[in-house]
Amino acid sequence: MEPVSGVGPARAYLRSNPLLMALLFGGIPALTVIDDRWPFPVLHPWSLLVLAAVAAVVAVHTAAFRALFGSRPDPGGARWTLLGSAAVVVATAALLLVGRHAHELGTVFFLVPGLALSALLTIRGWRRADCVVAGVAVLGAAALATATGFPAPGTGWRGLFLALLLVAPPAADLASIWLIRVFDRLDRARSDAHELATTRERVRIAAELHDVQGHSLHAIAMHAELTERLAGSDPEAAARHARTVRTLAAEALAETRALVRGYRDADLAGEVRNAAGLLRAAGAEASVSGDAAAVPAVHAALLGPVVREAATNVLRHSDPTRVTFAVRRAGDRTELEVCNDGVPDTPEGPDPHGGTGLAGVRDRIVERGGSVEAGPDGAGGFRLRVVLLSGADEHVAADA
């Protein structure tokens, strides 16, 4: 999956865009009541009626989009359809009212029926048949307005200009709806990719554990059964089988420890590569610099778990678009730096499940003579920096 940047802000903008468009497409026509060409004062009944009609259309439009993308059920029932149809009728009546009393102001007021039409199409779910009917209605309305003399300033294409005013609100809303749904599908794809990567890793670990322990456990069960059968009739043979059970159990335990140690002490280059791949699958742009393969084994054994913990924390506590892994070697000094953006403004509270996270990483590294720096980087991101010196080699060797 290709890395995607800025999904969160883009989605927030798109979700607010219909409201902004409603205020724009409704606010401009509402200003006609303060135009010098409007024959009535603002508090005149006709002026108040025009303003009320615009407010009603904007309210229906906003309610339709809140129902579509908010916590309430999606619109689409008979009551919603009736409400959208009423908005179209009210907007058309307001247009005719403005055209009757101030003919030259009627052009811009075509935005109001367009806004009501957009609300109705949103309520109906933008069905193909509804869109065709709406298109025919727009062309008919434009032709009728042209025939009755509605002006279109600065152009001889009066019908086309008026049709564009009617179509502008539905076109803007349809584009926003389409993009919002694209982002929603992208988020689901990212989540599915992350879950799939986790599932594959679990399956791989389960398969290796089965291979390591399956034969040993089967043999242990067989010898334990023989021990139980021979305990009363042949104690010496039962004792031999019991010793075999103990030996097999010790071997199985050693193989399991070796398997776990193999995961824990995996090469640092592989850990960095796997972490970067997981982050890319989650939609972030992950880059790696430095030669992780050149890190000594004793340092790699300590830094491998750090890389895994860092990648987990990035996915759990942020919405990253860029993550960088940097491995540096200078003499006996090894440095690992992990930086990411997408950190929320409000810090999260303690882990309710009791996880140690970076505190556990710091304890393990400091115990072995290293240092850990973790915190905001001053640019809206987070930085984890781990430094190991040659003294850590002796600690790791002693632990082994």
VOFI-368370 format. One record per residue (C-alpha): x, y, z; residue number from 0. Coordinates in nm, 4 decimals. Example, Ala and Ser with C-alpha at 12.3 -4.5 7.8 and 13.67 -1.06 7.14 Angstrom:
BEGIN
((1.2300,-0.4500,0.7800),0)
((1.3670,-0.1060,0.7140),1)
***
This chain:
BEGIN
((0.0000,0.0000,0.0000),0)
((0.1359,0.3396,-0.0920),1)
((0.2069,0.5792,0.1956),2)
((-0.0620,0.8395,0.2487),3)
((0.0018,1.1715,0.4223),4)
((-0.2394,1.4138,0.5865),5)
((-0.5438,1.1854,0.5849),6)
((-0.6760,1.3163,0.9174),7)
((-0.6728,1.6889,0.8332),8)
((-0.8076,1.6193,0.4840),9)
((-1.1000,1.4211,0.6236),10)
((-1.1758,1.6938,0.8798),11)
((-1.1777,1.9562,0.6039),12)
((-1.4029,1.7470,0.3795),13)
((-1.6501,1.6815,0.6595),14)
((-1.6746,2.0544,0.7306),15)
((-1.6817,2.1494,0.3623),16)
((-2.0593,2.0915,0.3083),17)
((-2.1360,2.3248,0.5992),18)
((-1.9004,2.5891,0.4632),19)
((-2.0557,2.5548,0.1190),20)
((-2.4054,2.5852,0.2670),21)
((-2.3102,2.9075,0.4429),22)
((-2.1530,3.0385,0.1230),23)
((-2.4319,2.9392,-0.1166),24)
((-2.6965,3.0538,0.1287),25)
((-2.5204,3.3616,0.2648),26)
((-2.4558,3.5313,-0.0689),27)
((-2.8225,3.5216,-0.1783),28)
((-2.9325,3.6348,0.1691),29)
((-2.7379,3.9561,0.1186),30)
((-2.9874,4.0616,-0.1481),31)
((-3.2139,4.2063,0.1244),32)
((-2.9529,4.4737,0.2013),33)
((-2.8845,4.5535,-0.1637),34)
((-2.9922,4.8978,-0.2839),35)
((-3.1978,4.7347,-0.5587),36)
((-3.4109,4.5474,-0.3058),37)
((-3.7189,4.7679,-0.2544),38)
((-3.7941,4.6747,0.1076),39)
((-3.6130,4.7344,0.4383),40)
((-3.4569,4.4401,0.6196),41)
((-3.7398,4.4181,0.8745),42)
((-4.0114,4.4204,0.6095),43)
((-4.2218,4.0996,0.5961),44)
((-4.1031,4.0193,0.2436),45)
((-3.7375,4.0579,0.3503),46)
((-3.7890,3.8447,0.6593),47)
((-3.9649,3.5823,0.4486),48)
((-3.6676,3.5644,0.2103),49)
((-3.4219,3.5331,0.5005),50)
((-3.6385,3.2668,0.6660),51)
((-3.6484,3.0675,0.3424),52)
((-3.2698,3.0795,0.3072),53)
((-3.2220,2.9806,0.6729),54)
((-3.4635,2.6893,0.6336),55)
((-3.2817,2.5579,0.3267),56)
((-2.9412,2.5874,0.4973),57)
((-3.0814,2.4091,0.8060),58)
((-3.2205,2.1190,0.6018),59)
((-2.8941,2.0898,0.4070),60)
((-2.6865,2.0866,0.7281),61)
((-2.9175,1.8344,0.8969),62)
((-2.8957,1.6014,0.5959),63)
((-2.5166,1.5971,0.6038),64)
((-2.5002,1.5612,0.9804),65)
((-2.7289,1.2597,0.9539),66)
((-2.5203,1.1172,0.6700),67)
((-2.1793,1.1478,0.8403),68)
((-2.2710,1.1986,1.2051),69)
((-2.3808,0.9705,1.4853),70)
((-2.7475,0.9733,1.3864),71)
((-2.8932,0.7223,1.1382),72)
((-2.8440,0.7943,0.7707),73)
((-3.1199,0.9921,0.6003),74)
((-3.3367,0.8261,0.3397),75)
((-3.6766,0.7641,0.4979),76)
((-4.0050,0.9096,0.3787),77)
((-3.9946,1.1866,0.6392),78)
((-3.6472,1.2934,0.5267),79)
((-3.7514,1.2869,0.1620),80)
((-4.0549,1.5012,0.2407),81)
((-3.8321,1.7468,0.4260),82)
((-3.5915,1.7731,0.1322),83)
((-3.8756,1.8195,-0.1136),84)
((-4.0213,2.0928,0.1054),85)
((-3.6842,2.2679,0.1039),86)
((-3.6838,2.2648,-0.2773),87)
((-4.0341,2.4129,-0.2853),88)
((-3.9461,2.6832,-0.0296),89)
((-3.6268,2.7734,-0.2190),90)
((-3.8139,2.7973,-0.5488),91)
((-4.0818,3.0170,-0.3914),92)
((-3.8144,3.2471,-0.2492),93)
((-3.6505,3.2671,-0.5930),94)
((-3.9802,3.3683,-0.7523),95)
((-4.0397,3.6234,-0.4770),96)
((-3.7012,3.7855,-0.5296),97)
((-3.7456,3.7756,-0.9070),98)
((-4.0824,3.9497,-0.8798),99)
((-3.9705,4.2392,-0.6584),100)
((-3.6081,4.2780,-0.7707),101)
((-3.5682,4.1086,-1.1067),102)
((-3.2010,4.1953,-1.1433),103)
((-3.1154,4.0268,-0.8073),104)
((-3.2762,3.6980,-0.9016),105)
((-2.9722,3.5503,-1.0744),106)
((-2.7593,3.4920,-0.7662),107)
((-3.0646,3.3557,-0.5840),108)
((-3.0519,3.0484,-0.8104),109)
((-2.7942,2.9154,-0.5628),110)
((-3.0662,2.8615,-0.3011),111)
((-3.2736,2.6097,-0.5053),112)
((-2.9424,2.4449,-0.5975),113)
((-2.8595,2.4060,-0.2269),114)
((-3.2037,2.2608,-0.1553),115)
((-3.1670,2.0233,-0.4506),116)
((-2.8313,1.9070,-0.3136),117)
((-2.9911,1.8353,0.0254),118)
((-3.2680,1.6327,-0.1411),119)
((-3.0190,1.4299,-0.3481),120)
((-2.8106,1.3638,-0.0341),121)
((-3.1212,1.2431,0.1468),122)
((-3.2112,1.0200,-0.1478),123)
((-2.8598,0.8762,-0.1615),124)
((-2.7576,1.0289,-0.4966),125)
((-2.9410,0.7579,-0.6877),126)
((-2.8789,0.7555,-1.0598),127)
((-3.2466,0.7983,-1.1464),128)
((-3.2795,1.0928,-0.9059),129)
((-2.9719,1.2577,-1.0569),130)
((-3.1174,1.2195,-1.4077),131)
((-3.4480,1.3721,-1.2977),132)
((-3.2607,1.6521,-1.1200),133)
((-3.0557,1.7215,-1.4347),134)
((-3.3678,1.7461,-1.6482),135)
((-3.5260,1.9738,-1.3880),136)
((-3.2203,2.2006,-1.3842),137)
((-3.2193,2.2341,-1.7633),138)
((-3.5917,2.3006,-1.7647),139)
((-3.5640,2.5616,-1.4909),140)
((-3.2770,2.7339,-1.6723),141)
((-3.4730,2.7371,-1.9974),142)
((-3.7833,2.8741,-1.8242),143)
((-3.5814,3.1415,-1.6443),144)
((-3.4197,3.2455,-1.9696),145)
((-3.7566,3.2656,-2.1433),146)
((-3.9005,3.4802,-1.8644),147)
((-3.6057,3.7205,-1.8819),148)
((-3.3926,3.6412,-1.5745),149)
((-3.0699,3.8363,-1.6325),150)
((-2.7219,3.6873,-1.6271),151)
((-2.4664,3.9683,-1.5841),152)
((-2.1877,3.9970,-1.8371),153)
((-2.2823,3.7058,-2.0599),154)
((-2.5131,3.6209,-2.3426),155)
((-2.5328,3.2566,-2.2301),156)
((-2.8042,3.3245,-1.9772),157)
((-2.9482,2.9733,-1.9644),158)
((-2.6084,2.8071,-1.9221),159)
((-2.5072,3.0546,-1.6509),160)
((-2.8265,2.9981,-1.4536),161)
((-2.7940,2.6201,-1.4915),162)
((-2.4397,2.6384,-1.3519),163)
((-2.5676,2.8290,-1.0485),164)
((-2.8240,2.5550,-0.9873),165)
((-2.5667,2.2773,-1.0327),166)
((-2.2834,2.4344,-0.8285),167)
((-2.4057,2.3307,-0.4778),168)
((-2.4872,1.9676,-0.5740),169)
((-2.1553,1.9323,-0.7587),170)
((-1.9546,2.0640,-0.4610),171)
((-2.1376,1.8375,-0.2149),172)
((-2.1095,1.5298,-0.4359),173)
((-1.7332,1.5815,-0.4634),174)
((-1.7025,1.6085,-0.0845),175)
((-1.9128,1.2962,-0.0259),176)
((-1.7112,1.0957,-0.2759),177)
((-1.3776,1.1996,-0.1251),178)
((-1.4943,1.1336,0.2319),179)
((-1.5964,0.7809,0.1343),180)
((-1.2629,0.7277,-0.0418),181)
((-1.0792,0.8248,0.2777),182)
((-1.3043,0.5983,0.4839),183)
((-1.2265,0.3050,0.2542),184)
((-0.8576,0.3906,0.2745),185)
((-0.8708,0.3839,0.6541),186)
((-1.0427,0.0464,0.6503),187)
((-0.7797,-0.0848,0.4077),188)
((-0.4997,0.0383,0.6338),189)
((-0.6619,-0.1240,0.9356),190)
((-0.7116,-0.4508,0.7461),191)
((-0.3484,-0.4481,0.6300),192)
((-0.2254,-0.3968,0.9860),193)
((-0.4505,-0.6732,1.1158),194)
((-0.3422,-0.9053,0.8349),195)
((0.0263,-0.8448,0.9106),196)
((-0.0343,-0.9219,1.2782),197)
((-0.2321,-1.2350,1.1937),198)
((0.0399,-1.3623,0.9605),199)
((0.3011,-1.3167,1.2328),200)
((0.0849,-1.5028,1.4837),201)
((0.0326,-1.7880,1.2385),202)
((0.4066,-1.8087,1.1749),203)
((0.4874,-1.8188,1.5457),204)
((0.2155,-2.0788,1.6064),205)
((0.3500,-2.2969,1.3247),206)
((0.7048,-2.2829,1.4602),207)
((0.5885,-2.3600,1.8139),208)
((0.3933,-2.6538,1.6783),209)
((0.6993,-2.7820,1.4956),210)
((0.9200,-2.7405,1.8025),211)
((0.6882,-2.8866,2.0657),212)
((0.4501,-3.1163,1.8776),213)
((0.6752,-3.4209,1.8653),214)
((0.8116,-3.3716,2.2193),215)
((0.4680,-3.3348,2.3777),216)
((0.3387,-3.6406,2.1950),217)
((0.6351,-3.8453,2.3202),218)
((0.5925,-3.7110,2.6750),219)
((0.2257,-3.8106,2.6752),220)
((0.3086,-4.1608,2.5527),221)
((0.5796,-4.2215,2.8137),222)
((0.3629,-4.0755,3.0901),223)
((0.0851,-4.3181,2.9970),224)
((0.3315,-4.6082,3.0089),225)
((0.4566,-4.4893,3.3459),226)
((0.1027,-4.4906,3.4799),227)
((0.0372,-4.8437,3.3478),228)
((0.3622,-4.9913,3.4805),229)
((0.3658,-4.8141,3.8170),230)
((0.2070,-5.1130,3.9961),231)
((0.3387,-5.4126,3.7983),232)
((0.6936,-5.3064,3.6991),233)
((0.8246,-5.0162,3.9091),234)
((1.1704,-5.0285,3.7481),235)
((1.0306,-4.9889,3.3956),236)
((0.7950,-4.7166,3.5202),237)
((1.0930,-4.5315,3.6645),238)
((1.2743,-4.5539,3.3307),239)
((0.9774,-4.4065,3.1498),240)
((0.9477,-4.1342,3.4149),241)
((1.3126,-4.0413,3.3587),242)
((1.2428,-4.0298,2.9858),243)
((0.9504,-3.7951,3.0479),244)
((1.1782,-3.5682,3.2505),245)
((1.4422,-3.5705,2.9761),246)
((1.1909,-3.4993,2.7028),247)
((1.0371,-3.2168,2.9050),248)
((1.3798,-3.0603,2.9595),249)
((1.4582,-3.0853,2.5889),250)
((1.1232,-2.9307,2.4934),251)
((1.1811,-2.6471,2.7397),252)
((1.5288,-2.5864,2.5967),253)
((1.3936,-2.5822,2.2408),254)
((1.1181,-2.3393,2.3411),255)
((1.3707,-2.1113,2.5080),256)
((1.5890,-2.1266,2.1990),257)
((1.2898,-2.0352,1.9833),258)
((1.1985,-1.7401,2.2059),259)
((1.5609,-1.6314,2.2175),260)
((1.5663,-1.6467,1.8388),261)
((1.2779,-1.4005,1.8243),262)
((1.4236,-1.1838,2.0970),263)
((1.7744,-1.1814,1.9529),264)
((1.6779,-1.1502,1.5883),265)
((1.9208,-0.9486,1.3795),266)
((1.8721,-0.5738,1.4067),267)
((1.8580,-0.5225,1.0294),268)
((1.5677,-0.7670,1.0075),269)
((1.3856,-0.5997,1.2961),270)
((1.4202,-0.2555,1.1381),271)
((1.3112,-0.3917,0.8010),272)
((1.0052,-0.5639,0.9533),273)
((0.9086,-0.2542,1.1547),274)
((0.9359,-0.0303,0.8484),275)
((0.7252,-0.2743,0.6460),276)
((0.4565,-0.2824,0.9156),277)
((0.4423,0.0972,0.9284),278)
((0.4196,0.1197,0.5499),279)
((0.1311,-0.1277,0.5576),280)
((-0.0390,0.1039,0.8074),281)
((-0.0097,0.3933,0.5625),282)
((0.3001,0.5743,0.6909),283)
((0.6087,0.6634,0.4929),284)
((0.8921,0.4737,0.6678),285)
((1.2575,0.5303,0.5810),286)
((1.5731,0.3607,0.7091),287)
((1.9228,0.5055,0.7170),288)
((2.2479,0.3521,0.8344),289)
((2.3809,-0.0030,0.8219),290)
((2.2003,-0.2049,1.0882),291)
((2.3803,-0.5211,0.9780),292)
((2.7112,-0.3696,1.0962),293)
((2.5928,-0.3401,1.4580),294)
((2.7639,-0.5915,1.6910),295)
((2.5494,-0.8853,1.7975),296)
((2.5471,-0.7830,2.1631),297)
((2.4132,-0.4392,2.0723),298)
((2.1699,-0.5819,1.8165),299)
((2.0263,-0.8132,2.0846),300)
((1.9420,-0.5081,2.2963),301)
((1.8189,-0.2844,2.0151),302)
((1.5933,-0.5413,1.8443),303)
((1.3258,-0.5254,2.1185),304)
((1.3602,-0.1451,2.1207),305)
((1.2723,-0.1314,1.7498),306)
((0.9680,-0.3534,1.8049),307)
((0.8516,-0.1457,2.1020),308)
((0.9046,0.1788,1.9082),309)
((0.7012,0.0580,1.6090),310)
((0.4225,-0.0611,1.8381),311)
((0.4104,0.2715,2.0212),312)
((0.4057,0.4688,1.6967),313)
((0.0990,0.2782,1.5765),314)
((-0.0714,0.2767,1.9154),315)
((-0.0205,0.6359,2.0259),316)
((-0.0069,0.8411,1.7041),317)
((-0.1369,0.8742,1.3499),318)
((0.1965,0.8854,1.1654),319)
((0.2593,0.9914,0.8093),320)
((0.6411,0.9792,0.8301),321)
((0.8653,0.7562,1.0425),322)
((1.2456,0.7414,1.0237),323)
((1.4815,0.4762,1.1601),324)
((1.8462,0.5801,1.1855),325)
((2.1275,0.3460,1.2959),326)
((2.4711,0.4991,1.3519),327)
((2.8040,0.3394,1.4431),328)
((3.1097,0.5321,1.5630),329)
((3.3879,0.3314,1.7253),330)
((3.2376,0.1398,2.0168),331)
((2.9235,0.3527,2.0160),332)
((2.5931,0.2406,1.8632),333)
((2.3021,0.4812,1.8300),334)
((1.9427,0.4097,1.7285),335)
((1.7015,0.6950,1.6597),336)
((1.3324,0.6579,1.5743),337)
((1.1326,0.9708,1.4849),338)
((0.7682,1.0042,1.3865),339)
((0.5045,1.2690,1.3343),340)
((0.1284,1.2535,1.3943),341)
((0.1506,1.2904,1.7729),342)
((-0.1820,1.4120,1.9231),343)
((-0.1821,1.7521,2.0923),344)
((-0.3299,1.6061,2.4114),345)
((-0.1000,1.3479,2.5751),346)
((-0.2520,1.0113,2.6519),347)
((-0.2945,0.8857,3.0057),348)
((-0.1319,0.5766,3.1557),349)
((-0.1863,0.2446,2.9845),350)
((-0.4991,0.0937,3.1452),351)
((-0.3606,-0.2544,3.0807),352)
((-0.0481,-0.1847,3.2805),353)
((0.2006,-0.1978,2.9929),354)
((0.5501,-0.0681,3.0648),355)
((0.6297,0.0575,2.7127),356)
((0.9186,0.3001,2.7000),357)
((0.9752,0.2704,3.0740),358)
((1.0611,-0.0967,3.0270),359)
((1.2897,-0.0121,2.7335),360)
((1.4701,0.2502,2.9416),361)
((1.5187,0.0102,3.2338),362)
((1.6699,-0.2605,3.0135),363)
((1.9022,-0.0251,2.8289),364)
((2.0188,0.1696,3.1359),365)
((2.0775,-0.1551,3.3249),366)
((2.3248,-0.2511,3.0516),367)
((2.5151,0.0775,3.0493),368)
((2.3237,0.2609,2.7767),369)
((2.1070,0.5726,2.7686),370)
((1.7559,0.6455,2.6414),371)
((1.6034,0.9784,2.5417),372)
((1.2341,0.9883,2.4545),373)
((1.0020,1.2824,2.4120),374)
((0.8606,1.5483,2.1766),375)
((1.1012,1.6675,1.9106),376)
((0.9758,2.0273,1.9152),377)
((0.8195,2.0025,1.5689),378)
((0.4962,1.8177,1.6468),379)
((0.6581,1.4732,1.6477),380)
((0.8209,1.2239,1.8827),381)
((1.1828,1.1079,1.9014),382)
((1.3304,0.7981,2.0648),383)
((1.7112,0.7891,2.0875),384)
((1.9067,0.4971,2.2350),385)
((2.2846,0.4982,2.2779),386)
((2.4918,0.1912,2.3670),387)
((2.8621,0.1897,2.4467),388)
((3.1149,-0.0919,2.4495),389)
((3.0502,-0.1474,2.8218),390)
((2.7140,-0.2963,2.7341),391)
((2.8886,-0.5951,2.5741),392)
((3.0058,-0.7293,2.9105),393)
((2.6598,-0.7010,3.0637),394)
((2.4939,-0.8845,2.7762),395)
((2.7581,-1.1542,2.7753),396)
((2.7127,-1.2027,3.1489),397)
((2.3351,-1.2296,3.1076),398)
((2.3766,-1.4931,2.8391),399)
***
